[in-house]
């Protein structure tokens, strides 16, 4: 279990934050859960746009965060940085998602 509490507030730019974010996702299962949750979130967003059912957007957010948090608490054994840096963490999730699709980060 991660017993250290890094000062995530020290980052002044996303470029500084992203390497830290990737370090918090070194566990492959955690990354895979993030990827699945983000993919489900995109499916829910597309379905919401197609059907007009705004509640699907909330379902997409729930899917994304639920899968990510299971990955952190169950496999990575750390706290999600979203508790302290929600915007950078949200951006980091999509940057990591892109990097997995591009093969820069192993799935």
Rosetta constraint file for C-alpha pairs under 8 A:
AtomPair CA 1 CA 77 HARMONIC 4.88 0.50
AtomPair CA 1 CA 78 HARMONIC 6.53 0.50
AtomPair CA 2 CA 77 HARMONIC 5.92 0.50
AtomPair CA 2 CA 78 HARMONIC 5.24 0.50
AtomPair CA 8 CA 17 HARMONIC 7.84 0.50
AtomPair CA 8 CA 81 HARMONIC 7.31 0.50
AtomPair CA 8 CA 84 HARMONIC 6.82 0.50
AtomPair CA 8 CA 85 HARMONIC 6.90 0.50
AtomPair CA 9 CA 84 HARMONIC 7.25 0.50
AtomPair CA 9 CA 85 HARMONIC 7.13 0.50
AtomPair CA 11 CA 16 HARMONIC 5.89 0.50
AtomPair CA 11 CA 17 HARMONIC 5.70 0.50
AtomPair CA 12 CA 16 HARMONIC 6.91 0.50
AtomPair CA 12 CA 17 HARMONIC 7.82 0.50
AtomPair CA 13 CA 17 HARMONIC 6.38 0.50
AtomPair CA 14 CA 18 HARMONIC 5.92 0.50
AtomPair CA 14 CA 88 HARMONIC 6.14 0.50
AtomPair CA 15 CA 19 HARMONIC 7.61 0.50
AtomPair CA 16 CA 20 HARMONIC 7.52 0.50
AtomPair CA 17 CA 21 HARMONIC 6.16 0.50
AtomPair CA 17 CA 88 HARMONIC 7.16 0.50
AtomPair CA 18 CA 22 HARMONIC 6.17 0.50
AtomPair CA 18 CA 92 HARMONIC 6.04 0.50
AtomPair CA 19 CA 23 HARMONIC 6.27 0.50
AtomPair CA 20 CA 24 HARMONIC 6.40 0.50
AtomPair CA 21 CA 25 HARMONIC 6.68 0.50
AtomPair CA 21 CA 81 HARMONIC 7.63 0.50
AtomPair CA 21 CA 89 HARMONIC 7.27 0.50
AtomPair CA 21 CA 92 HARMONIC 6.51 0.50
AtomPair CA 22 CA 26 HARMONIC 6.58 0.50
AtomPair CA 22 CA 96 HARMONIC 7.54 0.50
AtomPair CA 24 CA 76 HARMONIC 7.51 0.50
AtomPair CA 24 CA 78 HARMONIC 7.53 0.50
AtomPair CA 24 CA 80 HARMONIC 7.99 0.50
AtomPair CA 25 CA 30 HARMONIC 6.31 0.50
AtomPair CA 25 CA 31 HARMONIC 5.94 0.50
AtomPair CA 25 CA 72 HARMONIC 8.00 0.50
AtomPair CA 25 CA 76 HARMONIC 6.89 0.50
AtomPair CA 26 CA 30 HARMONIC 7.69 0.50
AtomPair CA 26 CA 31 HARMONIC 7.46 0.50
AtomPair CA 26 CA 76 HARMONIC 7.43 0.50
AtomPair CA 27 CA 31 HARMONIC 6.46 0.50
AtomPair CA 27 CA 75 HARMONIC 6.88 0.50
AtomPair CA 27 CA 76 HARMONIC 5.63 0.50
AtomPair CA 28 CA 32 HARMONIC 6.15 0.50
AtomPair CA 28 CA 106 HARMONIC 7.81 0.50
AtomPair CA 28 CA 107 HARMONIC 6.85 0.50
AtomPair CA 29 CA 33 HARMONIC 6.10 0.50
AtomPair CA 29 CA 71 HARMONIC 6.70 0.50
AtomPair CA 29 CA 75 HARMONIC 6.75 0.50
AtomPair CA 30 CA 34 HARMONIC 6.27 0.50
AtomPair CA 30 CA 68 HARMONIC 6.99 0.50
AtomPair CA 30 CA 70 HARMONIC 7.75 0.50
AtomPair CA 30 CA 71 HARMONIC 4.06 0.50
AtomPair CA 30 CA 72 HARMONIC 6.21 0.50
AtomPair CA 30 CA 75 HARMONIC 6.01 0.50
AtomPair CA 30 CA 76 HARMONIC 6.11 0.50
AtomPair CA 31 CA 35 HARMONIC 6.17 0.50
AtomPair CA 31 CA 71 HARMONIC 7.35 0.50
AtomPair CA 31 CA 107 HARMONIC 7.07 0.50
AtomPair CA 32 CA 36 HARMONIC 6.16 0.50
AtomPair CA 32 CA 107 HARMONIC 6.24 0.50
AtomPair CA 33 CA 37 HARMONIC 6.03 0.50
AtomPair CA 33 CA 67 HARMONIC 5.30 0.50
AtomPair CA 33 CA 68 HARMONIC 5.90 0.50
AtomPair CA 33 CA 70 HARMONIC 7.64 0.50
AtomPair CA 33 CA 71 HARMONIC 5.83 0.50
AtomPair CA 34 CA 38 HARMONIC 6.02 0.50
AtomPair CA 34 CA 64 HARMONIC 6.95 0.50
AtomPair CA 34 CA 67 HARMONIC 5.96 0.50
AtomPair CA 34 CA 68 HARMONIC 4.76 0.50
AtomPair CA 34 CA 71 HARMONIC 7.14 0.50
AtomPair CA 34 CA 93 HARMONIC 7.42 0.50
AtomPair CA 34 CA 97 HARMONIC 7.94 0.50
AtomPair CA 35 CA 39 HARMONIC 6.06 0.50
AtomPair CA 35 CA 97 HARMONIC 6.04 0.50
AtomPair CA 36 CA 40 HARMONIC 6.12 0.50
AtomPair CA 36 CA 64 HARMONIC 7.75 0.50
AtomPair CA 36 CA 67 HARMONIC 7.26 0.50
AtomPair CA 37 CA 41 HARMONIC 6.08 0.50
AtomPair CA 37 CA 63 HARMONIC 5.34 0.50
AtomPair CA 37 CA 64 HARMONIC 3.98 0.50
AtomPair CA 37 CA 65 HARMONIC 7.01 0.50
AtomPair CA 37 CA 66 HARMONIC 7.36 0.50
AtomPair CA 37 CA 67 HARMONIC 5.13 0.50
AtomPair CA 37 CA 68 HARMONIC 6.68 0.50
AtomPair CA 38 CA 42 HARMONIC 6.26 0.50
AtomPair CA 38 CA 63 HARMONIC 7.59 0.50
AtomPair CA 38 CA 64 HARMONIC 5.05 0.50
AtomPair CA 38 CA 94 HARMONIC 7.88 0.50
AtomPair CA 38 CA 97 HARMONIC 7.56 0.50
AtomPair CA 39 CA 43 HARMONIC 6.29 0.50
AtomPair CA 39 CA 64 HARMONIC 7.91 0.50
AtomPair CA 40 CA 44 HARMONIC 6.14 0.50
AtomPair CA 40 CA 60 HARMONIC 6.30 0.50
AtomPair CA 40 CA 63 HARMONIC 6.44 0.50
AtomPair CA 40 CA 64 HARMONIC 6.90 0.50
AtomPair CA 41 CA 45 HARMONIC 6.17 0.50
AtomPair CA 41 CA 57 HARMONIC 7.65 0.50
AtomPair CA 41 CA 59 HARMONIC 7.51 0.50
AtomPair CA 41 CA 60 HARMONIC 3.83 0.50
AtomPair CA 41 CA 61 HARMONIC 6.00 0.50
AtomPair CA 41 CA 62 HARMONIC 8.00 0.50
AtomPair CA 41 CA 63 HARMONIC 6.13 0.50
AtomPair CA 41 CA 64 HARMONIC 5.61 0.50
AtomPair CA 42 CA 46 HARMONIC 6.13 0.50
AtomPair CA 42 CA 60 HARMONIC 6.92 0.50
AtomPair CA 43 CA 47 HARMONIC 6.10 0.50
AtomPair CA 43 CA 60 HARMONIC 7.52 0.50
AtomPair CA 44 CA 48 HARMONIC 6.02 0.50
AtomPair CA 44 CA 56 HARMONIC 5.40 0.50
AtomPair CA 44 CA 57 HARMONIC 6.04 0.50
AtomPair CA 44 CA 59 HARMONIC 6.79 0.50
AtomPair CA 44 CA 60 HARMONIC 4.97 0.50
AtomPair CA 45 CA 49 HARMONIC 6.22 0.50
AtomPair CA 45 CA 56 HARMONIC 6.58 0.50
AtomPair CA 45 CA 57 HARMONIC 5.41 0.50
AtomPair CA 45 CA 60 HARMONIC 6.48 0.50
AtomPair CA 46 CA 50 HARMONIC 6.09 0.50
AtomPair CA 47 CA 51 HARMONIC 5.89 0.50
AtomPair CA 47 CA 52 HARMONIC 7.84 0.50
AtomPair CA 47 CA 53 HARMONIC 7.71 0.50
AtomPair CA 47 CA 56 HARMONIC 6.99 0.50
AtomPair CA 48 CA 52 HARMONIC 5.17 0.50
AtomPair CA 48 CA 53 HARMONIC 4.89 0.50
AtomPair CA 48 CA 54 HARMONIC 5.58 0.50
AtomPair CA 48 CA 55 HARMONIC 7.41 0.50
AtomPair CA 48 CA 56 HARMONIC 5.26 0.50
AtomPair CA 48 CA 57 HARMONIC 6.22 0.50
AtomPair CA 49 CA 53 HARMONIC 7.37 0.50
AtomPair CA 49 CA 54 HARMONIC 7.91 0.50
AtomPair CA 53 CA 57 HARMONIC 7.95 0.50
AtomPair CA 54 CA 58 HARMONIC 7.38 0.50
AtomPair CA 55 CA 59 HARMONIC 6.45 0.50
AtomPair CA 56 CA 60 HARMONIC 6.09 0.50
AtomPair CA 57 CA 61 HARMONIC 6.37 0.50
AtomPair CA 58 CA 62 HARMONIC 6.13 0.50
AtomPair CA 59 CA 63 HARMONIC 6.12 0.50
AtomPair CA 60 CA 64 HARMONIC 6.15 0.50
AtomPair CA 61 CA 65 HARMONIC 6.13 0.50
AtomPair CA 62 CA 66 HARMONIC 5.78 0.50
AtomPair CA 63 CA 67 HARMONIC 6.08 0.50
AtomPair CA 64 CA 68 HARMONIC 6.23 0.50
AtomPair CA 65 CA 69 HARMONIC 5.92 0.50
AtomPair CA 66 CA 70 HARMONIC 6.13 0.50
AtomPair CA 67 CA 71 HARMONIC 6.25 0.50
AtomPair CA 68 CA 72 HARMONIC 6.32 0.50
AtomPair CA 69 CA 73 HARMONIC 5.95 0.50
AtomPair CA 69 CA 74 HARMONIC 7.88 0.50
AtomPair CA 69 CA 80 HARMONIC 6.87 0.50
AtomPair CA 70 CA 74 HARMONIC 5.32 0.50
AtomPair CA 70 CA 75 HARMONIC 7.39 0.50
AtomPair CA 71 CA 75 HARMONIC 5.20 0.50
AtomPair CA 71 CA 76 HARMONIC 6.13 0.50
AtomPair CA 72 CA 76 HARMONIC 4.60 0.50
AtomPair CA 72 CA 77 HARMONIC 5.53 0.50
AtomPair CA 72 CA 78 HARMONIC 5.48 0.50
AtomPair CA 72 CA 79 HARMONIC 6.22 0.50
AtomPair CA 72 CA 80 HARMONIC 6.30 0.50
AtomPair CA 73 CA 77 HARMONIC 4.91 0.50
AtomPair CA 73 CA 78 HARMONIC 5.93 0.50
AtomPair CA 73 CA 79 HARMONIC 6.67 0.50
AtomPair CA 79 CA 83 HARMONIC 7.85 0.50
AtomPair CA 81 CA 85 HARMONIC 5.83 0.50
AtomPair CA 81 CA 86 HARMONIC 7.05 0.50
AtomPair CA 81 CA 89 HARMONIC 6.13 0.50
AtomPair CA 82 CA 86 HARMONIC 4.10 0.50
AtomPair CA 82 CA 87 HARMONIC 7.46 0.50
AtomPair CA 82 CA 88 HARMONIC 7.71 0.50
AtomPair CA 82 CA 89 HARMONIC 5.18 0.50
AtomPair CA 82 CA 90 HARMONIC 7.24 0.50
AtomPair CA 85 CA 89 HARMONIC 5.93 0.50
AtomPair CA 86 CA 90 HARMONIC 6.02 0.50
AtomPair CA 87 CA 91 HARMONIC 6.18 0.50
AtomPair CA 88 CA 92 HARMONIC 5.87 0.50
AtomPair CA 89 CA 93 HARMONIC 6.11 0.50
AtomPair CA 90 CA 94 HARMONIC 6.65 0.50
AtomPair CA 91 CA 95 HARMONIC 6.16 0.50
AtomPair CA 92 CA 96 HARMONIC 5.94 0.50
AtomPair CA 93 CA 97 HARMONIC 6.04 0.50
AtomPair CA 94 CA 98 HARMONIC 6.10 0.50
AtomPair CA 95 CA 99 HARMONIC 6.12 0.50
AtomPair CA 96 CA 100 HARMONIC 6.05 0.50
AtomPair CA 96 CA 105 HARMONIC 7.52 0.50
AtomPair CA 97 CA 101 HARMONIC 6.36 0.50
AtomPair CA 98 CA 102 HARMONIC 6.18 0.50
AtomPair CA 99 CA 103 HARMONIC 6.08 0.50
AtomPair CA 99 CA 104 HARMONIC 5.05 0.50
AtomPair CA 99 CA 105 HARMONIC 5.67 0.50
AtomPair CA 100 CA 104 HARMONIC 5.90 0.50
AtomPair CA 100 CA 105 HARMONIC 4.83 0.50
AtomPair CA 100 CA 106 HARMONIC 6.19 0.50
AtomPair CA 100 CA 107 HARMONIC 6.08 0.50
AtomPair CA 103 CA 107 HARMONIC 7.90 0.50
